[in-house]
């Protein structure tokens, strides 16, 4: 089984790209997919990034991936991954005082993340320019997006990828979904041949 994650900041187009890629792959392969775990949120919005919720999301992500793999698909597509959840936690801890208790909790999540992030065969880091975000916001009447928040989160992604020496493939989602999906399919096909 090939396991592929679509990672990136909120609104970058992960779900749209995954949906299009899945349609194309289903013509040739047995494909399963996992919806975004953080949408299944039993916690208050203001507590979405604390340790309890992040442990819940991280362990749920791993459980969902294991459960879907039981069906032995050729390809498992993940809308988000442990990378996204780890970045959310890092964003949270960058805004709080780091106590001994936070360090302990950080170690638990970091060990889970570092162990599991290696299980993805391909990780697509979906990126979109801030100008494109603004266009989409106007076209789709999104709720107002905090561009400063997006920029800081994007910085945490890139720093995490560099620090952990993750092998990710950047896909800039500034054009049509079809064009982005075709780029992704090309990478998947090349990887599948190896």
C-alpha positions, 0 to 999 in steps of 0.5 A: 500500500502507498500512503500519501498525505496532503498537508498545508495551511487551512484553505490551501486546497488540500481537500479539493486536490485530494478529491480530484486526485482520487477520481483519477486514481480510482480509474486504475487503483483501489483507493481509500481516503481519510477526511480531515481529522480536525473537523471531527472536533469534540472540543470547544473551539478555544481548546482545539489546540491544547494538549488533550485535543492535539493528543486526540487528533494525533491518535485519531489520525493514526487510528484512521490510517490503520483502520483504512489500511485493513481494506488493503487499498493500493493507495491511501490518501490522507487529507492532512497528516500528523505533520499538520497536527504537529504544526498546530501544536507547535503554533500553540506552544509558541504562544504560551509559557513553556513549563516543565509540564508543557515540555513533557506533553511536547515530548509525548506528541513529538515522539508520536509525530516523529515515529508516524511521519515516516510512514507516509510514502509521499507527502505533498505540501500544498501551498498557495500565495497570499494573493491567491488566498485573498482572491479566493476569499472574495470569490467564495465569500470566506470568513475573513482570513487572518493573513498574519496567522496564515503567514506565521503558520506557513513559517512553522511548516517550512521550519518543521520540514527543514528541521526534521529533514522531511522529504516533501513535494511542494505543490503550488495551488495557484492555478486550476485544481485540474492542473494541480491534480495532474502534477500530483498524479505525475509524482504518484505514477513515477513513485509507483513505478519504482 
